Amino acid sequence: MIPVDTFQTKSSQIYAALKSDITSGAYKPGLHLVRRDLVKRFGVSLSIVNEALGRLGNDGLVETKEMYGTRVIALSDAMLREEFVLREAIERHVVRLLAEQGTDETFEELLDAAMTLDRWLAAKGHDEAEGTMLHLEFHLKLARATGYAALEETLRRSSMRALLTTRWMKNQQIPHPLDFHEQLVRTVMSRNPELADKKMHEHLHFAEKAR
């Protein structure tokens, strides 16, 4: 049964629980999600389960095919490369827009978020799965700050799919500068789109150079 939370619908609670199962690795890529089993697990109607699975589908975490049902998405190497190209294109465009249009108030909020994230990631003994989601939320916050919802939603879908790969988790385990995200935001604050673009490129490819 799902816990009672008056601030969330049952569908939202199931969606959050299944998303956690998928992104934490408890549900592996390719795993079939049997609806009747989910109905029994959560003690809800089939329509509520379908709604939650629909949201996961919008995130790009599951896929549903007629006659085959729903399964956790499994990405090939070629698909992963395409996902990263899309993510990089969005994130580099995001920082260019912010450098050109960002307000002082926006920059202050982003800088505070960056410094908070860096402190959290530098702390010993933190949960890697939670850190990964905090990291993702920071990058979504950058996209959200542009005011263009399509950028945030496309980035969310692409990044959520990347969470299903061991490559993402390995990248998170590579030692990063203590002010890794602060550096990024301070470069954007220079209001130089070219520098912001270059810094984001370095940010996204840091793991490759650190190996």
Steps between C-alpha positions, in 0.01 A plus 500: 500500500618855434543739795228757559606848389228760475726725294539248217255302293532123508617511141779744593609280789517192278683694232758618755545150643546339159733776382713441809504125432612559142762771554649322803551183297250290696309463174750414226475611133282256309296395804131453422263690728192285534199716570309247710807460722522877546128518582557238769819661632352847542140402571352734240294479182638417158420851374724655768785263410455585132518871579827454691648288219396766251702760692800269506459458126506878458827504697645246259549244778260234371359402163169336422423293193172336409496126571832526689409726792727746680868462579781711641677664208821335382738731313756382246842663472382683188193631682716611793725698267198670347358578844826663606521707180145624565573575865817691415324706233228600746731576792740709294209697354359547852815667635529721192145622555565558869820692428308722259173542692551395864416750774709565809229337710506189282877479523491530879250213524702280264825576680344409833367175351842420352685560825245294695540212256881517513498492879263205502704303246822570693357361824605147590253217528221648288266280301614481136151453362377808685804695381428403143144633524622823664751542220231447241269749671774765493539467124123511458498815712738662250267410215194619697668836559494572125121513510469249216307197626585291193871516585440377852262222397726370221801512729307318773406219263851463361668515841256262667573243233873543561445406865435143386862453395800396706699766313306778675568355845870447424529862389352614830764305691794675330649769730385846392625844610336607827349802323412312180150644457586835652765543228236436236254756635766765556604464137139547390487808724777656289221557243726376224308236298815366337673439834183350648470263203864393534468447876192283463679291238788449744253424780322229304823339376691524828468127575658408166807713568528381862530132407 
